[in-house]
Amino acid sequence: SFISLKILNIFFIGNYSQIAPLLIPLFSYASSSPVLSPILGRDTTNFFILEIETHFCRVVFLGTGVWFFWSIVLLSFLGILAAYTTLLLVLGFLLCWEKQRLYLHWYHKILVLIMIPFFSLLLWILLTYWKDRWLTIGLSLQILAPYVHLSSISVMVLLSWPVAFYLIHLEGEARMRRYQITSNERRRNTCCSMLTKLRALQVAVGVPFFFILLCLYVVPFGTYSPCLQEKEKLAPKPNFFGHRGAPMLGPENTIMSFEKAVEYGAHGLESDVQISFDGVPFLMHDYDLRRTTNIKEVLPDAARRHPSLFRWSFLTTLNAGKWFSDAWVKPFFRMKPLSEDDKERARNQRIAKLTDLLAIAQKEKKLVIFDLNAPPSRHPSRLSYIHLVVRVILDSKIEQHLIAWLPGSERRYIKSKAPGFQHVGTFYTLQELADENITRINVDYKRLYYNGLREYKAANISINLYIVNEPWLFSLVWCHSIHSVTTDNIEVLNEMNHPYYFMTPNFYLFLWIFMDILSAVFIVSIFRFHWWRESQSEKIRQGITSYTGKVRGLAPSNLFIPPHCLHEAGLALNISDKN
């Protein structure tokens, strides 16, 4: 149940999603908190769609040819089942605690027996095959650590009310049992046993509560957040590489998409290059043409064929924009509506050649970085595709320093033919980078979890992280002094003038001390209030006991007590002899 509930809300921009399971209770509280909802609102309500949507939808798309956010529907259904199953388990546990018999319908028994193994299997799959995805949890805690700390203290203050009520109620119960021991020696063993149970319950509830509270009071000594720093030490805003252009503003890998990226201030343009059957480098990410073109209408029998097996004369006839402008499901989860002019422009987009991208980059003086996909084995350019692409780039007359060469094969050949290219590595060691004379790396943003890539920054290696779409993640990258990011969400990130969740150490110190003192005052006041109320109740009980004793010393003819009053007093004091 915990797994499916934690997947149900997904991190907020686009079809890239990532599970953040441990944060749902916190974010549920934060989104309803009048103090924290303005701070955490936009990011946390959508904290959970980073890459699960892409992978799940792509698997379904490959089988059905239909692109839809299936995971949202499936996970919503599983979340409802999980919540219902959890409710059954909690109610069953409480009934067993009170030693009551369970009356479960056989439907419920089957549901519980199926759901528990299913979610256990799901948890095992996530822990086994998605280990690197869990690093996003650590990254989110890095930037949210101060807010998690402060909000957790607020939660403990709220919890102190029922905890104080329960502990002091148990104390009153224990005092009454001790009275029974002195006044009823024949029940001494039973009362002693009950008294021990009451004390054990007090310890079981009180010790964890105060231990967690103490840890929260001192946890800032071990808290690390890169966004806790002085304002003058904050690095410049990272540059942007438009991932396939600006795919939330125009069809990916088209001229419109790249021009939109330039319009919103992209420092560089990222793409994917494939080679047509007649040797023309063109821009396409997928390994078939179904998702981003109208090939199913033009040539349905060849829709699943690899794009590199078509000639350019055919590829240039396909429409590469109607899927984006006319789709009844938006390509990205939180994509803004297009204007009518942009819709019309998108409908007329065609597959772009590499030379089209180079022309835009040369005109706007933008860097170009691309993944170069090897053609299939039976392709004519299978063994010479790198030489072919280099020749096309050099023939385009683009300034060589504008090319950020990412492919790792045949670097010596590249350096000899195009010495001006900027070579980009992946997650190489510093020694490998030095041997290859590489000063820029392009790595997954989750690598930021390991020491913030400090050794690379110390060696003056320029770092580009992909794919960074969310403002919270971009804020973390900014605080880590990363040089650039590859993003789909350039429109939103470009509007950010300051990282979210940024806080100076002195301000955090003030909030920490203030929250500790304020919460301690509230918690002590709550406990004192419950203690006072219990004392008042005890005085009332003692008064009734004293009054009942006096009544017992009088003759029945001298005083008449209504039977229902004496019965109620006897029940309150557990008195069986009402004469």
Buried (B, 14 or more C-beta within 10 A) or exposed (E): BBBBBBBBBBBBBBBBBBBBBBBBEBBBBBBEBEEBBEBBEBBBBBBBBBBBBBBBBBEBBBEEBEBBBBBBEBBEEBBEBBBBBBEBBEEBEEBEEEEEEEEBEEEBEEBBEEBEEBBEEBBEEBEEEBEEBBBBBEBBBBBBBBBBBBBBBBBBBEBBBEBBBBBBBBBBBBBBBEBBBEEEEEBEEEBEEBBEBBEEBBEEBBEEBBEBBEEBBEBBEEBEBBBBBEEEEBBEBBBBBBBBBBBBBBBBBBBBBBBBBBBBEBBBBBBBBBBBBEBBBBBBBBBBBBBBBBBBEBBEEBBBBBBBBBEBEBBBBBBBBBBBBEEEEBBBBBBEEBEEEBBEBBBEBBBBBBBBBBBBBBEBEBBBBBEBBBBBEEBEBEEEBBBBBBBBBBEBEBEBEBBBBBBEEEBEEBBEBBEEBBBBBEEBEEEEBEEBEBBBBBBBBBBBBEEBBEEBBEEEBBBBBBBBBBBBBBBBBBBBBBBBBBBBBBBBBBEEEEBBBBBBEEEBEEBBEEBBEEBBEBBEEBBEBBBEBBEEEBEEBEEBBEEBEEEEEEEEEEEEBEEEEBEEBBEEBEBEEEE
